[in-house]
Amino acid sequence: MIFVKFAKANKISNSVVPLQMKKRGIFHYIKKDWQLYVLLLVPLAFALVFKYGSYFGLTIAFKDYKILKGFNGSKWVGFDIFRKVFTMRNFGSAVRNTLLLNVLTLVFGFPMPIILALLLNEVKNKYFKKVTQTLIYLPHFLSFIIIGAMAYQIFGQENGVINNIIVSLGGSRIPFLQEDTHWLISYVVINVWQTMGWGTIIYLAAITSVNPELYEAATVDGAGRWGKIKNVTLPCIRSTIVTLLIMNLGKIMAGSFENVYALMNVATPKYTTTIPILVYRLGLSNGKYSEATAIGLFQSVIGLALVLISDRIAKKLGEDGLL
């Protein structure tokens, strides 16, 4: 390719360019690496069927959907379903709780991977560094159902390990997961603990791409460890931070069903009615598929709007943005 461009730039005859170095068509590369393209078909088919094919189902948000009548037989009702949803008794509290849980998780959870990556980057003992990385990555690979069960074993009011220790020291049992405010704090702490290790991988990868000459120049200027972090590392990974922040802002309205469902109980109703929980109750428990789809669509539209707005703000501030 380089030779072909060079030949064109210097008006070298086409016959001079070796045949094997001429520009190839897409079919040449497909034929050459057909095994790789066959492997690509499986995830491509998965994405088309389960990510894009299901978009057709969104039409029931605008229909009085009946299972026996199907998609085509159900009556179109315009935005009546949305008007009905917005006036539901639990809808306001579901939106409020979703925003509250996600904002708290973002505020306390977003800086943690950055701080961990900066600390691990300063660790010189490679064995300690590898063991620490492995330990903080592990929670990401655990299902939140398992994490929820572990949380009740550790923080349970009656038989939890932490409360047993507190009682043995002469204190009183604390309702970590059996009282609304304590549940909210426990939820945020558990979520931050589960996600912070995985996010650290991205920032460590970004830090390794920083030019070592910048650190050498900072050392010559007399900068210590904090000075290098402040003046070299953080500015160099700023674009990564902004990109991940934009992506996380898009999840403000999303919420996770299993995270809340695994930790909720009858003693903590105040903060556990979130949008995913409301969709579950309407769709699967009560068979109101149109209402559940309308809430899910509303949630997705708000998430998209947040991503576009934050991307625009990032570009206004001089960053590359996401789109």
Residue pairs with C-beta under 8 A, 6 or more apart in sequence:
1 21
1 23
3 17
3 18
3 21
4 17
4 21
4 22
4 23
6 12
7 14
7 16
7 17
30 37
56 71
57 71
57 293
58 293
58 297
59 71
60 71
60 74
60 289
60 290
60 293
61 81
61 82
61 290
61 293
61 294
61 296
61 297
62 76
62 77
62 78
62 79
62 81
63 71
63 74
63 75
63 76
63 77
63 81
63 290
64 74
64 75
64 77
64 80
64 81
64 290
65 71
65 74
65 289
65 290
65 293
66 73
66 74
67 287
67 289
81 290
81 291
81 294
82 294
82 298
84 291
85 91
85 291
85 294
85 295
85 298
88 291
90 273
90 278
91 278
91 295
93 273
94 273
94 274
94 275
94 277
94 278
94 295
95 253
95 275
97 271
97 272
97 273
97 274
98 253
98 254
98 255
98 274
98 275
98 276
98 299
99 252
99 253
100 184
100 271
101 184
101 187
101 188
101 255
101 260
101 271
101 274
102 251
102 252
102 253
102 254
102 255
103 252
104 184
104 188
105 188
105 191
105 192
106 248
106 249
106 252
108 188
108 192
109 188
109 191
109 192
109 195
109 196
110 244
110 245
110 248
112 192
112 196
112 199
113 195
113 196
113 197
113 198
113 199
113 200
113 202
113 203
114 203
114 237
114 241
116 136
116 196
116 197
116 200
116 203
117 200
117 203
117 204
117 206
117 207
118 203
118 207
118 229
118 233
118 234
120 129
120 132
120 133
120 200
120 204
121 204
121 207
121 233
122 225
122 229
123 129
123 132
133 197
133 200
133 204
135 197
136 196
136 197
136 200
137 197
137 198
137 200
137 201
138 197
139 147
139 193
139 194
139 195
139 197
140 194
140 195
140 197
140 198
142 194
143 258
144 194
144 256
144 258
144 259
144 262
145 258
145 262
147 190
147 194
147 262
148 262
148 263
149 262
151 177
151 186
151 190
151 262
151 263
152 160
152 177
153 159
153 160
153 161
154 160
154 161
154 162
155 162
155 163
155 176
155 177
155 186
156 163
156 176
156 177
157 163
157 173
157 174
157 175
157 176
157 177
157 178
158 173
160 176
162 174
162 176
163 173
163 174
163 176
166 172
166 173
166 174
167 173
174 182
175 182
175 267
176 182
176 183
176 186
177 183
177 186
177 263
177 265
177 268
178 265
178 267
178 268
179 267
179 268
180 268
180 269
180 270
180 271
183 263
183 268
183 271
183 272
184 271
186 263
187 259
187 260
187 263
187 271
190 263
191 259
199 244
202 240
202 244
203 237
203 240
203 241
206 236
206 237
206 240
207 233
207 236
207 237
209 236
210 232
210 233
210 236
210 237
211 236
214 232
214 236
215 228
215 232
218 227
218 228
218 231
218 232
219 228
223 231
223 232
238 319
239 319
239 320
242 314
242 319
242 320
242 321
243 320
243 322
245 310
246 307
246 310
246 311
246 314
246 321
246 322
247 307
247 322
249 306
249 307
249 310
250 303
250 304
250 306
250 307
250 310
251 303
252 303
252 306
253 275
253 299
253 302
253 303
253 306
254 299
254 303
255 274
255 275
255 276
255 299
256 276
257 276
257 277
257 279
257 280
260 272
260 274
260 276
260 277
261 277
261 280
263 272
264 272
264 277
275 295
275 299
278 295
279 292
279 295
279 296
280 292
282 288
282 291
282 292
282 295
283 289
283 291
283 292
283 293
307 322
308 323
311 321
311 322
311 323
312 321
314 320
314 321
314 322
315 321
